[in-house]
Amino acid sequence: MDYSFTAEQEDLRRTVRRFAENELAPLVRDAEETETFPRPLFRRFGALGLNGVRYPEADGGSGFDKVSDCIVREEMSRVCQSFASSWSAHSHLGIWPIWRAGTEGQKADFFRPALAGERIAGFALSEPDGGSDIRALRTKAEKVPGGWRLNGSKLYITNAPIADFLTLAARTHPDLTPAAISLFLVELPNPGIVVNRLKKEGIRASDTGLVHISDAFVPDACLLGGRTGTYPIILDSLSENRVGVAANALGMAQGALEAALEFARTRKVRGKTIGQYQAIAHKLADMAAEIEAARWLVYYGAWRVDQGTLDAATAAKVKLVASECAVRVSEAAIRIHGGAGIMSEYPVGRIHRDALVYVIGEGTSEIQRNLIARGLGL
Ligand SMILES: Cc1cc2nc3c(=O)[nH]c(=O)nc-3n(C[C@H](O)[C@H](O)[C@H](O)COP(=O)(O)OP(=O)(O)OC[C@H]3O[C@@H](n4cnc5c(N)ncnc54)[C@H](O)[C@@H]3O)c2cc1C
């Protein structure tokens, strides 16, 4: 058993931390206020190799492992979860299925330009009637000459208002079986698609949309892998991404702890810094201990991905523990700040609103518990 990161991974952490503090942090306030992701960042992520962190060099990626991917996520989210969220919807959820199952043509047209940050991706799975229950999805794809005609809607889709294409799940057969669900690479704009931007309380600087699909034509070349029934790829993608999202939650918790520590060291009440009061010191100690536990579970999950042994129940445990930790820690950070915790000038309120997104997005905590219970044979 070896709990140390490699020299290359430590180096990556330093590099991403520097990038996040120097280049992301100055953009946060404006992006939150305008509720818009700074689009040029996608190319900057591309230039730094961050869009390709998860993919082999032979496929145009940066050739890192999942542990490294989680390091990048932790460091980005420590500074701003909105940016990490848009990046992840693009570089992971949106294009991972193409890397895994796309044709050579699809990799050339979608995957590689997305790695460079030239084309922006989103992943459209959730629907008004099918968020937690993926198999209930109703968006239909009917075969027509030369392609497919799509009808339906997709809800809460990250990047949809700014995306150049969506990796979109639709039912290619009337059966209500998983084998009837397939993925399409849907270019935007499309005359049959309207995207409405949604206003949010959390991850405000990440664009989210409601996608209306009405007789949208998608050519045969855009059916992922040139075949129907790609539902198992969605499941694999969600499992792996749950570990990734857990690393994002870890970064948010770490950011909240650091902000609370800084405040506890400087805020004076009755002649003492508040960190000198045991009630506050113990709260910070609990936060640090909980983060440490979550951190090693996240990196264990990443290691399991790298070993090729990640199962759905383990991925669910990792996501459940880290996302709930981020909510608890960021709430405690607000309490430690007193009134200042409610003020926009301090980051902890934003971190808490952002953390709440991740006990819901990518499968709610209840769904993670269902998966864990299933793993227990219940
Ligand atoms: C900011 C944001 C960004 C998102 N980005 C994307 C994206 O890019 N792509 C995408 O496809 N989706 C995205 N989502 C959607 C997200 O994955 C869903 O919101 C999530 O899966 C929950 O689905 P729902 O909102 O329909 O809630 P529901 O499924 O309606 O759940 C409501 C409540 O019921 C509980 N519940 C439901 N079913 C069960 C059950 N079987 N057992 C116990 N409890 C249950 C839930 O836990 C929850 O508490 C995003 C969501 C948000 C908030």
The ligand as an SDF file (V2000), in Angstrom:
LIG
                    3D

 53 58  0  0  0  0  0  0  0  0999 V2000
  -26.5530   22.6580  -12.0910 C   0  0  0  0  0  0  0  0  0  0  0  0
  -26.9090   21.3350  -12.6980 C   0  0  0  0  0  0  0  0  0  0  0  0
  -26.2360   20.9000  -13.8260 C   0  0  0  0  0  0  0  0  0  0  0  0
  -26.5840   19.6810  -14.4320 C   0  0  0  0  0  0  0  0  0  0  0  0
  -25.9230   19.2930  -15.5640 N   0  0  0  0  0  0  0  0  0  0  0  0
  -26.3670   18.1860  -16.2340 C   0  0  0  0  0  0  0  0  0  0  0  0
  -25.7840   17.8380  -17.4990 C   0  0  0  0  0  0  0  0  0  0  0  0
  -24.8410   18.4830  -17.9900 O   0  0  0  0  0  0  0  0  0  0  0  0
  -26.2930   16.7690  -18.1680 N   0  0  0  0  0  0  0  0  0  0  0  0
  -27.3340   16.0300  -17.6780 C   0  0  0  0  0  0  0  0  0  0  0  0
  -27.7660   15.0820  -18.3450 O   0  0  0  0  0  0  0  0  0  0  0  0
  -27.9100   16.3320  -16.4690 N   0  0  0  0  0  0  0  0  0  0  0  0
  -27.4490   17.4010  -15.7570 C   0  0  0  0  0  0  0  0  0  0  0  0
  -28.0270   17.7260  -14.5430 N   0  0  0  0  0  0  0  0  0  0  0  0
  -29.1790   16.9570  -14.0900 C   0  0  0  0  0  0  0  0  0  0  0  0
  -28.9160   16.1330  -12.8490 C   0  0  0  0  0  0  0  0  0  0  0  0
  -28.1500   14.9960  -13.1750 O   0  0  0  0  0  0  0  0  0  0  0  0
  -30.3040   15.7950  -12.2600 C   0  0  0  0  0  0  0  0  0  0  0  0
  -30.8310   17.0030  -11.7370 O   0  0  0  0  0  0  0  0  0  0  0  0
  -30.2050   14.7440  -11.1850 C   0  0  0  0  0  0  0  0  0  0  0  0
  -29.8780   13.4940  -11.7290 O   0  0  0  0  0  0  0  0  0  0  0  0
  -31.5370   14.6290  -10.4160 C   0  0  0  0  0  0  0  0  0  0  0  0
  -32.6160   14.4900  -11.2920 O   0  0  0  0  0  0  0  0  0  0  0  0
  -33.9230   15.4270  -11.0940 P   0  0  0  0  0  0  0  0  0  0  0  0
  -33.4690   16.8410  -10.9920 O   0  0  0  0  0  0  0  0  0  0  0  0
  -34.8890   15.0720  -12.1650 O   0  0  0  0  0  0  0  0  0  0  0  0
  -34.5080   15.0150   -9.6790 O   0  0  0  0  0  0  0  0  0  0  0  0
  -35.5590   13.8450   -9.4040 P   0  0  0  0  0  0  0  0  0  0  0  0
  -35.1080   12.6190  -10.0730 O   0  0  0  0  0  0  0  0  0  0  0  0
  -36.9230   14.3660   -9.6960 O   0  0  0  0  0  0  0  0  0  0  0  0
  -35.4020   13.6730   -7.8340 O   0  0  0  0  0  0  0  0  0  0  0  0
  -36.1250   14.4670   -6.8750 C   0  0  0  0  0  0  0  0  0  0  0  0
  -35.8630   13.8640   -5.4980 C   0  0  0  0  0  0  0  0  0  0  0  0
  -36.3550   12.5030   -5.4470 O   0  0  0  0  0  0  0  0  0  0  0  0
  -35.3130   11.6190   -5.0560 C   0  0  0  0  0  0  0  0  0  0  0  0
  -35.4190   10.3630   -5.7820 N   0  0  0  0  0  0  0  0  0  0  0  0
  -35.6620   10.1630   -7.1010 C   0  0  0  0  0  0  0  0  0  0  0  0
  -35.6620    8.8540   -7.4060 N   0  0  0  0  0  0  0  0  0  0  0  0
  -35.4150    8.2040   -6.2430 C   0  0  0  0  0  0  0  0  0  0  0  0
  -35.2940    6.8320   -5.9060 C   0  0  0  0  0  0  0  0  0  0  0  0
  -35.3920    5.8550   -6.8280 N   0  0  0  0  0  0  0  0  0  0  0  0
  -35.0150    6.5180   -4.6060 N   0  0  0  0  0  0  0  0  0  0  0  0
  -34.8900    7.4930   -3.6680 C   0  0  0  0  0  0  0  0  0  0  0  0
  -35.0080    8.8100   -3.9460 N   0  0  0  0  0  0  0  0  0  0  0  0
  -35.2590    9.1560   -5.2100 C   0  0  0  0  0  0  0  0  0  0  0  0
  -34.0320   12.3440   -5.4600 C   0  0  0  0  0  0  0  0  0  0  0  0
  -32.9220   11.8570   -4.7170 O   0  0  0  0  0  0  0  0  0  0  0  0
  -34.3630   13.7870   -5.1380 C   0  0  0  0  0  0  0  0  0  0  0  0
  -34.1980   14.0250   -3.7680 O   0  0  0  0  0  0  0  0  0  0  0  0
  -27.6350   18.8990  -13.8920 C   0  0  0  0  0  0  0  0  0  0  0  0
  -28.3030   19.3400  -12.7350 C   0  0  0  0  0  0  0  0  0  0  0  0
  -27.9460   20.5340  -12.1300 C   0  0  0  0  0  0  0  0  0  0  0  0
  -28.6910   20.9660  -10.9000 C   0  0  0  0  0  0  0  0  0  0  0  0
  1  2  1  0
  2  3  1  0
  2 52  2  0
  3  4  2  0
  4  5  1  0
  4 50  1  0
  5  6  2  0
  6  7  1  0
  6 13  1  0
  7  8  2  0
  7  9  1  0
  9 10  1  0
 10 11  2  0
 10 12  1  0
 12 13  2  0
 13 14  1  0
 14 15  1  0
 14 50  1  0
 15 16  1  0
 16 17  1  0
 16 18  1  0
 18 19  1  0
 18 20  1  0
 20 21  1  0
 20 22  1  0
 22 23  1  0
 23 24  1  0
 24 25  2  0
 24 26  1  0
 24 27  1  0
 27 28  1  0
 28 29  2  0
 28 30  1  0
 28 31  1  0
 31 32  1  0
 32 33  1  0
 33 34  1  0
 33 48  1  0
 34 35  1  0
 35 36  1  0
 35 46  1  0
 36 37  1  0
 36 45  1  0
 37 38  2  0
 38 39  1  0
 39 40  1  0
 39 45  2  0
 40 41  1  0
 40 42  2  0
 42 43  1  0
 43 44  2  0
 44 45  1  0
 46 47  1  0
 46 48  1  0
 48 49  1  0
 50 51  2  0
 51 52  1  0
 52 53  1  0
M  END
$$$$
